[in-house]
Structure formats: structure tokens, C-alpha cells
């Protein structure tokens, strides 16, 4: 990975971390968690009558929201790792 890519990653992770820590980010996280909880409730309440396609759709919805939460939650760790990688590149030059 070159220095330019690492700097781009740092900017991305810093932006995600800023979003995570903002009021809007906290609202977003709460809404995502609530939506996941509602979807799980829907599955557990209706599993006997859901079609295969409906079940897959609900599961995909949970997966997509969990992925968003993971990206936001991992932003600080990824930012730290990217900064360390940049330091290594700088030290090797």
C-alpha cells in the first residue's frame, strides 16, 4: 500500500469516526439498532408464516444494518491502524 492510499484511508476513517461521535451519528446508530431489533422481532413472531423470500429479505436487512454498524464501530481502530501504517511507510523512506 502506498502513502497516497494510506492518507486517503486515514481521511475516510477520520470522517467515519467524526460521524460516529456526532449527535447525528448517535441518532443513526440508535435507529439502526432499533430497526435490527424490530426486524428480529418480526422474524421471531412470524417465522411460521414467512415465505422463504420474505425470510431472506429480512435476514439481508439485518445483515446490511449490521455491516453499517460495524463500519462505524471499527472506524477508530481502523484510523489508528492506518496512522500506524503511515508511520511505517514514513520510517522506511
Order of alpha helices (4+ residues) and beta strands (2+ residues): alpha-alpha-alpha-alpha
